[in-house]
C-alpha cells in the first residue's frame, strides 16, 4: 500500500508539472481561442444579458419548441460560462484544487492499474492500457463536448492532447509502483 501511495504522489507531481509546462509555458493551446474586437464592450454585454454566474446555452432550452427551433436555426448558438465577479489572473486556490484534482485522477488510474495488473506484464502493456483508457475518456468527454455542445474542435483537440499525455505519464509512473513485475494473482 505504501508503494502505491508513493506512486500516486509521484505520478501526481509528474502530471502536475506537465500541466504547468503545457498550459503555463506553452502559448499554442490558446491559439484555438477567438478574440473579440473589444473585450470591455463584450464584458459589458455579458453582464447585461447574463444575470448571474453560471453556465448558459443560447438559445435557452426554456423556449417553446417553435421558438427554440427558430432561434437555433437562425443562430447564433453560444455556450457561455460566466463568472460575473472578477478574479485574479493567478489564483492559488485554483492551483491547489488543480493539484487535488490531479491527485484524485491519478489515484483512480492507480486503482485501474491494480485491477488490471495480471494482464499488464510490461511497461509496453501499461502504456497500451493507459493510452486506450485515456483515449476512451477523451472520446467520451472532450470530443463529446464538440459533438453535443458545439465547442470548437480546435480547443477540444488541445485539451485532448493534454489529457492523453497526462494519462500516459500517470500510467508510466504508476506502473513501477502498482503492477509491472507484480506476481500474477491466482484465480
PyMOL commands that set and color helices and strands:
alter all, ss='L'
color gray80, all
select helices_A, chain A and resi 2-24+28-32+39-49+65-74+92-119+123-149+153-178
alter helices_A, ss='H'
color red, helices_A
select strands_A, chain A and resi 54-58+78-82
alter strands_A, ss='S'
color yellow, strands_A
deselect
rebuild
show_as cartoon
